[in-house]
Amino acid sequence: MSSPSVVRYSPPKSAPLPHGFEEFYESLSQAEKELHHLAIELLGSSYFPQWTPMYTRWAKKKADAQKADQAKQSAP
């Protein structure tokens, strides 16, 4: 009688990081960086940095700054 084959679970790979993630990460405080690493550890493939409040606030500020720069450049 043959023994059943054992299949080990391997979680899916993490989602790709969003565009500009390095810049976002460098803008975080030490506590926020620790929180980010904790989320990676505990949530694994269910963690999407681009959906976090920290990232969405950062992305909005960056977009607003780019719009302001464009407005300054196009002003006579």
FIBAKOL-909240 format. One line per 3 residues: number of its first residue (from 1); their letters; for each residue x, y, z of N, C-alpha, C. Coordinates in nm, 4 decimals. Layout:
N
NUM) A) X/Y/Z/X/Y/Z/X/Y/Z | ...
***
This chain:
76
1) MSS) 0.0845/-0.1175/0.0000/0.0000/0.0000/0.0000/0.0898/0.1249/0.0000 | 0.0633/0.2176/-0.0879/0.1472/0.3370/-0.0976/0.0930/0.4475/-0.0077 | 0.1843/0.5278/0.0442/0.1422/0.6374/0.1310/0.0987/0.7559/0.0449
4) PSV) 0.0021/0.8344/0.0946/-0.0431/0.9505/0.0173/0.0680/1.0550/0.0082 | 0.0750/1.1209/-0.1046/0.1787/1.2231/-0.1203/0.1415/1.3467/-0.0383 | 0.2406/1.4054/0.0195/0.2204/1.5231/0.1028/0.2456/1.6466/0.0171
7) VRY) 0.1461/1.7337/0.0157/0.1588/1.8585/-0.0589/0.1665/1.9713/0.0424 | 0.2742/2.0451/0.0353/0.2918/2.1576/0.1269/0.2311/2.2833/0.0660 | 0.1671/2.3600/0.1506/0.1090/2.4865/0.1073/0.2192/2.5903/0.0914
10) SPP) 0.2176/2.6586/-0.0179/0.3073/2.7719/-0.0344/0.2217/2.8911/-0.0730 | 0.2276/2.9967/0.0069/0.1423/3.1126/-0.0184/0.1766/3.1791/-0.1509 | 0.0799/3.2497/-0.2089/0.1084/3.3193/-0.3343/0.2116/3.4294/-0.3131
13) KSA) 0.2736/3.4688/-0.4215/0.3720/3.5769/-0.4147/0.3021/3.7081/-0.3812 | 0.3764/3.7984/-0.3223/0.3231/3.9306/-0.2903/0.2945/4.0070/-0.4180 | 0.2007/4.0995/-0.4080/0.1663/4.1832/-0.5223/0.2846/4.2731/-0.5567
16) PLP) 0.2970/4.3111/-0.6838/0.4073/4.4020/-0.7186/0.3894/4.5371/-0.6497 | 0.5004/4.5992/-0.6190/0.4961/4.7290/-0.5535/0.4512/4.8366/-0.6514 | 0.3803/4.9375/-0.6024/0.3317/5.0433/-0.6911/0.4450/5.1316/-0.7428
19) HGF) 0.4171/5.2028/-0.8494/0.5131/5.2972/-0.9073/0.5483/5.4024/-0.8018 | 0.6743/5.4310/-0.7875/0.7188/5.5328/-0.6926/0.7274/5.4829/-0.5499 | 0.7256/5.3525/-0.5308/0.7261/5.2995/-0.3946/0.8520/5.3392/-0.3177
22) EEF) 0.9663/5.3395/-0.3835/1.0911/5.3736/-0.3148/1.0845/5.5142/-0.2571 | 1.0312/5.6071/-0.3348/1.0174/5.7454/-0.2876/0.9209/5.7518/-0.1685 | 0.8113/5.6776/-0.1787/0.7147/5.6704/-0.0694/0.7801/5.6145/0.0562
25) YES) 0.8521/5.5040/0.0402/0.9144/5.4386/0.1553/1.0128/5.5319/0.2250 | 1.0903/5.6064/0.1479/1.1879/5.6991/0.2067/1.1198/5.8133/0.2815 | 0.9945/5.8430/0.2478/0.9239/5.9516/0.3151/0.8641/5.9086/0.4495
28) LSQ) 0.8664/5.7792/0.4790/0.8061/5.7288/0.6018/0.8962/5.7529/0.7223 | 0.8323/5.7703/0.8370/0.9077/5.7781/0.9623/0.9530/5.6372/0.9993 | 1.0383/5.6270/1.0989/1.0867/5.4954/1.1414/0.9710/5.4090/1.1897
31) AEK) 0.8777/5.4667/1.2635/0.7624/5.3906/1.3140/0.6759/5.3410/1.1981 | 0.6573/5.4245/1.0953/0.5772/5.3837/0.9790/0.6475/5.2736/0.8999 | 0.7794/5.2804/0.8913/0.8549/5.1739/0.8242/0.8396/5.0416/0.8994
34) ELH) 0.8441/5.0473/1.0314/0.8256/4.9264/1.1115/0.6851/4.8708/1.0915 | 0.5862/4.9579/1.0845/0.4484/4.9158/1.0598/0.4358/4.8493/0.9230 | 0.5012/4.9055/0.8245/0.5010/4.8477/0.6894/0.5596/4.7064/0.6915
37) HLA) 0.6721/4.6885/0.7582/0.7357/4.5565/0.7644/0.6510/4.4569/0.8440 | 0.5836/4.5044/0.9465/0.4946/4.4188/1.0239/0.3774/4.3722/0.9369 | 0.3229/4.4618/0.8563/0.2136/4.4254/0.7665/0.2589/4.3206/0.6654
40) IEL) 0.3789/4.3357/0.6130/0.4325/4.2357/0.5193/0.4426/4.1006/0.5887 | 0.4937/4.1018/0.7103/0.5127/3.9769/0.7840/0.3802/3.9089/0.8175 | 0.2840/3.9870/0.8663/0.1591/3.9277/0.9139/0.0555/3.9045/0.8038
43) LGS) 0.0520/3.9916/0.7045/-0.0505/3.9806/0.6011/-0.0024/3.9104/0.4752 | 0.1275/3.9123/0.4541/0.1824/3.8433/0.3376/0.1245/3.8925/0.2062 | 0.0723/3.8012/0.1266/0.0229/3.8363/-0.0064/-0.1080/3.9153/-0.0015
46) SYF) -0.1680/3.9296/0.1154/-0.2909/4.0079/0.1298/-0.2627/4.1559/0.1540 | -0.1362/4.1912/0.1658/-0.0976/4.3303/0.1934/-0.0654/4.4017/0.0623 | -0.1375/4.5101/0.0387/-0.1173/4.5928/-0.0796/-0.0832/4.7337/-0.0313
49) PQW) 0.0433/4.7716/-0.0343/0.0815/4.9031/0.0186/0.0052/5.0184/-0.0457 | -0.0270/5.0071/-0.1742/-0.0939/5.1158/-0.2437/-0.2377/5.1371/-0.1962 | -0.2899/5.0481/-0.1160/-0.4254/5.0631/-0.0630/-0.4265/5.1139/0.0805
52) TPM) -0.3109/5.1374/0.1370/-0.3033/5.1829/0.2761/-0.3274/5.3330/0.2837 | -0.3801/5.3804/0.3962/-0.3975/5.5249/0.4139/-0.2669/5.6025/0.4005 | -0.1558/5.5442/0.4479/-0.0267/5.6138/0.4366/0.0084/5.6394/0.2908
55) YTR) -0.0081/5.5390/0.2068/0.0287/5.5529/0.0662/-0.0685/5.6463/-0.0065 | -0.1979/5.6330/0.0182/-0.2937/5.7178/-0.0530/-0.2758/5.8652/-0.0161 | -0.2457/5.8937/0.1116/-0.2181/6.0337/0.1508/-0.0932/6.0848/0.0800
58) WAK) 0.0120/6.0026/0.0782/0.1364/6.0413/0.0124/0.1132/6.0654/-0.1371 | 0.0408/5.9760/-0.2028/0.0158/5.9894/-0.3462/-0.0662/6.1147/-0.3760 | -0.1649/6.1468/-0.2906/-0.2457/6.2670/-0.3109/-0.1602/6.3926/-0.2951
61) KKA) -0.0756/6.3944/-0.1919/0.0131/6.5104/-0.1726/0.1068/6.5274/-0.2915 | 0.1593/6.4180/-0.3416/0.2504/6.4238/-0.4557/0.1779/6.4743/-0.5799 | 0.0573/6.4255/-0.6048/-0.0211/6.4691/-0.7207/-0.0574/6.6167/-0.7083
64) DAQ) -0.0950/6.6595/-0.5884/-0.1277/6.8012/-0.5665/-0.0057/6.8897/-0.5908 | 0.1111/6.8447/-0.5468/0.2341/6.9218/-0.5671/0.2677/6.9308/-0.7151 | 0.2472/6.8225/-0.7898/0.2735/6.8243/-0.9336/0.1776/6.9187/-1.0051
67) KAD) 0.0511/6.9195/-0.9645/-0.0470/7.0115/-1.0245/-0.0091/7.1558/-0.9961 | 0.0363/7.1823/-0.8733/0.0769/7.3184/-0.8375/0.1981/7.3616/-0.9201 | 0.2933/7.2708/-0.9401/0.4100/7.3017/-1.0216/0.3700/7.3312/-1.1661
70) QAK) 0.2793/7.2516/-1.2187/0.2324/7.2724/-1.3559/0.1597/7.4057/-1.3695 | 0.0807/7.4417/-1.2678/0.0088/7.5674/-1.2701/0.1057/7.6853/-1.2666 | 0.2132/7.6745/-1.1883/0.3140/7.7802/-1.1812/0.3857/7.7965/-1.3153
73) QSA) 0.4133/7.6837/-1.3815/0.4856/7.6895/-1.5077/0.3987/7.7462/-1.6197 | 0.2683/7.7222/-1.6148/0.1808/7.7701/-1.7216/0.1276/7.9108/-1.6947 | 0.1486/7.9634/-1.5757/0.1017/8.0987/-1.5434/0.1906/8.2007/-1.6153
76) P) 0.1278/8.3075/-1.6692/0.2075/8.4104/-1.7400/0.2927/8.4938/-1.6486
***
